[in-house]
Amino acid sequence: MKMRLRLMSVSLLLGVLSIFILSSCVDMPTKAVTPPTPYCYYRFLHAAVGVGSVSVTLDKKPFGTLDFKGVTPYAEYLAGKKELIFSTGDTLIMSMSTDYRGTMCILKEGGKLTFLRANELRVFDPLTGEKGKLRFVHLSPDAPNVDIKATGPEELEWKDVKYKGIGRYLAATPGQYEVKVTPTGASDPALTLTVTVGNEPSTVFIVGSVAGGTLSAVAVKDN
């Protein structure tokens, strides 16, 4: 019996010693890890047909004045919801995506301002390469679906792009491209323009009104 008690005592001692040795090998954090701040980068485009210059308040702070077809520079924001109040009396709540770079397009529908968020790239995506990238965004409310053809160092096409449609980025050899925007199914283009592509992403926004004779484009570099 004594021998059995001694063996049990030795086993218990070895077990406690093993737990102590294992726990001493574990690295315990000395302080809590702070999560990264959810930043994003956005700019604004005024594409609201029939609306002139508007003053804007962003989250109760003066933001500035936007002219039709005007594009602001990118700015850094905390991701999440933002409240925009316009001098027209309209209020919009926008959600900005974490780690994204994009364009908030201000539009007018049914007599009220609204918006389309056109995300571009993640903030950690490379901005340049051997080729550029090109895409189109349809923001003309009275224009039908359109086919877009860009002819230059190579030929690029986007088919049947509808209002508020965001065409996918296509790789584009740097150079000048003649772009024709044609209503789907028609033969004559409603808009012709020249776009210069570099080795970075670019977006062309189709804006204005067909009926009002103001159909046009705003071309920007997405960097």
C-alpha positions in Angstrom: 0.0 0.0 0.0 2.8 2.4 0.9 4.6 1.6 -2.4 1.4 2.3 -4.3 0.9 5.7 -2.5 4.5 6.6 -3.3 4.0 5.8 -7.0 0.8 7.9 -7.1 2.6 10.8 -5.4 5.5 10.6 -7.9 3.0 10.5 -10.9 1.1 13.5 -9.5 4.3 15.5 -9.1 5.5 14.6 -12.6 2.1 15.7 -14.0 2.2 19.1 -12.2 5.8 19.6 -13.3 4.9 18.8 -17.0 2.0 21.4 -16.9 4.4 24.0 -15.5 7.0 23.3 -18.2 4.4 23.5 -21.0 2.9 26.7 -19.7 6.3 28.4 -19.5 6.8 27.7 -23.2 3.6 29.6 -24.3 4.1 33.2 -25.4 1.4 35.2 -23.7 0.6 38.6 -25.2 1.7 41.5 -23.1 -1.1 43.8 -24.3 -4.2 43.7 -26.5 -3.7 44.0 -30.3 -5.3 47.1 -31.8 -7.2 46.3 -35.0 -6.4 48.5 -38.1 -8.5 51.6 -38.7 -11.0 50.9 -41.5 -10.0 53.6 -44.0 -11.1 54.2 -47.6 -10.6 56.7 -50.4 -13.5 58.2 -52.3 -14.2 61.1 -54.7 -17.5 62.7 -55.8 -18.8 63.3 -59.3 -21.8 65.6 -60.0 -23.8 63.9 -62.7 -27.3 65.1 -61.8 -28.9 66.3 -65.0 -30.7 69.6 -64.6 -29.0 70.5 -61.3 -26.5 73.4 -61.3 -23.9 74.0 -58.7 -24.7 72.7 -55.3 -23.2 73.3 -51.9 -22.6 70.1 -49.9 -22.3 69.4 -46.1 -20.7 66.1 -45.3 -21.3 64.7 -41.8 -22.4 68.2 -40.6 -19.1 69.8 -41.9 -18.9 72.1 -45.0 -17.6 70.0 -47.9 -17.6 72.6 -50.7 -19.5 73.3 -54.0 -19.9 70.8 -56.8 -20.5 71.9 -60.4 -22.2 69.7 -63.0 -19.6 67.2 -64.4 -17.2 68.3 -61.6 -15.0 65.7 -59.9 -13.4 66.1 -56.5 -10.0 64.7 -55.7 -9.8 61.5 -53.7 -10.0 62.0 -49.9 -9.4 59.7 -47.0 -12.4 58.7 -44.9 -13.3 56.3 -42.2 -15.3 53.6 -43.7 -19.0 53.4 -42.9 -22.1 55.6 -43.5 -21.9 59.3 -44.4 -24.6 61.9 -44.4 -24.6 64.4 -47.3 -26.9 67.4 -47.2 -27.2 69.5 -50.4 -28.3 73.1 -50.9 -31.2 71.6 -53.0 -32.6 70.3 -49.7 -31.8 66.7 -50.5 -30.1 64.4 -48.0 -28.3 61.2 -48.9 -26.8 58.5 -46.7 -23.9 56.8 -48.4 -21.9 53.8 -47.3 -18.2 53.8 -48.0 -16.5 50.4 -48.2 -13.4 49.5 -46.1 -10.1 49.4 -48.0 -11.7 50.6 -51.3 -11.0 53.5 -53.7 -14.1 54.7 -55.6 -16.3 57.4 -57.0 -19.7 58.5 -55.5 -21.8 59.6 -58.5 -24.5 62.1 -57.7 -27.6 61.6 -59.9 -31.2 62.9 -60.1 -34.1 60.6 -60.4 -37.8 61.4 -59.9 -37.0 65.0 -58.9 -34.7 63.9 -56.1 -31.0 63.4 -55.8 -29.6 59.9 -55.5 -26.3 58.3 -56.0 -24.4 55.4 -57.5 -21.2 54.0 -55.8 -18.6 53.0 -58.4 -15.9 51.1 -56.5 -12.6 50.9 -58.4 -9.7 49.2 -56.7 -8.7 48.0 -53.2 -6.3 50.4 -51.7 -3.5 47.8 -51.7 -4.0 46.8 -55.4 -1.2 47.9 -57.8 -2.1 51.1 -59.7 0.2 50.7 -62.7 1.5 47.9 -64.9 2.6 47.2 -68.5 -0.9 47.8 -69.6 -3.6 50.2 -68.4 -7.2 49.5 -67.7 -10.3 51.1 -69.1 -14.0 51.0 -68.2 -17.2 53.0 -68.8 -20.1 53.9 -66.4 -23.5 54.8 -67.9 -24.9 57.8 -66.0 -27.3 59.4 -68.7 -30.8 58.8 -67.3 -32.6 59.2 -70.7 -30.1 57.3 -72.8 -31.0 53.7 -73.8 -28.7 50.8 -73.3 -25.5 51.4 -75.3 -22.7 49.5 -77.0 -19.3 51.1 -76.5 -16.3 50.5 -78.8 -12.8 51.9 -78.2 -10.4 51.7 -81.2 -6.8 52.5 -80.9 -3.7 50.3 -80.2 -6.2 47.5 -79.8 -10.0 47.2 -80.0 -12.1 47.0 -76.9 -15.9 46.6 -76.6 -18.6 46.8 -73.9 -22.0 45.5 -75.0 -25.5 46.5 -73.9 -24.5 48.7 -71.0 -27.7 50.0 -69.2 -28.3 53.1 -67.2 -26.2 53.0 -64.0 -24.3 50.0 -65.5 -20.6 49.8 -64.5 -18.6 48.2 -67.3 -15.8 45.9 -66.3 -12.2 47.0 -66.5 -10.5 45.8 -69.7 -6.7 45.7 -70.1 -5.7 48.4 -72.6 -2.4 49.0 -74.3 -1.4 52.7 -73.6 -2.3 55.2 -76.3 -5.2 57.1 -77.8 -8.5 55.5 -78.4 -11.5 56.7 -80.5 -14.6 55.8 -78.6 -18.1 55.5 -80.1 -21.1 55.2 -77.8 -24.0 53.7 -79.8 -27.5 52.9 -78.7 -27.8 49.1 -78.7 -29.2 47.9 -82.0 -28.6 51.3 -83.8 -25.9 52.0 -86.4 -25.1 55.7 -85.7 -23.2 56.6 -82.5 -24.8 59.1 -80.1 -21.5 60.2 -78.8 -17.9 60.1 -80.1 -14.8 61.0 -78.1 -11.1 60.4 -77.7 -9.7 58.9 -74.6 -6.0 58.7 -73.7 -5.0 55.5 -71.8 -1.8 55.3 -69.7 -0.5 52.5 -67.7 -3.0 53.0 -64.9 -6.8 52.4 -64.6 -9.2 54.9 -66.1 -12.9 55.4 -66.0 -15.1 57.2 -68.5 -18.5 58.4 -67.2 -21.2 58.9 -69.8 -23.3 61.8 -68.4 -25.8 64.4 -69.5 -29.1 64.1 -71.5 -29.9 62.8 -75.0 -33.1 64.8 -75.2 -31.4 67.9 -73.8 -28.5 67.7 -76.2 -26.0 67.5 -73.3 -24.8 63.9 -73.7 -21.1 64.0 -73.0 -18.3 62.2 -71.1 -16.1 62.7 -68.1 -12.8 60.8 -68.3 -10.7 60.4 -65.1 -7.7 58.4 -63.9 -8.4 56.0 -61.1 -5.3 56.8 -59.1 
